């Protein structure tokens, strides 16, 4: 596994934890992800998102297809009203 992925997982794990000075922080038990890397993609449900998320360029579509084949993805999904949800998120932010 790429060392950068392990580094990211370790950094994420190190940043978990409650910060009483952060009003948006939730006080919950840390959930380390670094040990989960050994599992790889086993047990994950993976699909290719279309509709709003589908890129327009042929090169990007070909890259998505190569990754989907490599991961054994056999499902395409459409997320209803994704564009409206993204617009609402922009307004909230």
N, C-alpha and C positions, 0 to 999 in steps of 0.2 A: 504494500500500500504506500502511496506517495507520502513522504514525510510531511509535506505541507498540510495534508488532511489531518494527520495526527497532531501537528502543531496547532491547527485551528481548534480541534476538539479539546486539547489541553487548555488553550487560552479561554475557550468558552466555559469550561469547567471551573477555571480559576476565577472567572468573573461572576459566577453564580453566588447568590447569597443575599440576604436582606440588608438594605441600606436604610436606616431610619431617617436619614436626611433627604431621601428621595420620595416625594409624595405619590409617585406612580408605581413604586416598587411593592410587590406582593411578598408578604412574609410566608414563605413556604420552604420546605426542605429542598436542598439542592438535588438535581437529577443529573449526575455525571453521564456524559455521552461517550467519553473516550473508550470505556470498556465495550461499548456497543459496536465499535468499528470492526472488531473481529468477526462479527456476523456478516458483514458485507451487505448485500441487498436481499439476503434470505428473509422471507416473511414480509417483504414490502410489496404493496400493490402500486405498480407504476403504470401510468398511461401518458399518452401524448395529448396535451390540451390544444384544442383547435379554436375556431371562432375568433374571439377577441385576441387570443394569445398566439394565433398562427402568424408567423412572419411572412412578409411579402416576397422576400428575395429568394431566388432559386438556390443560391449557395447555402443559405440558412436552412431551408427545407431539406436539402441533401444532408446537412450536418445532423439535423434532428433525426432523420431516417437512419443514418449510420449509428447514432447513439442508441436509438430504439432497438435496432437489430442486436447490437452488442449486449444490451440489457435484457433482451428477450421480451420486450414490450409488445403486447398483441392487442392493446385496446386504445382507442381514441375516445376522448371525452369532450364535451362542450359544457362550459360552466355558464349556466343561464344568467343573464344580466350582468356579466362581468364588467362590461364597460360602464354601466350605471354605478356599480359598486366602486369602481376605481375613481369615477368622478366624485362620488360622495366622499371618498377618502381624501381626495385633494382639497375639497372644501373644509373638511374637518381639520386637516393638518394646517 
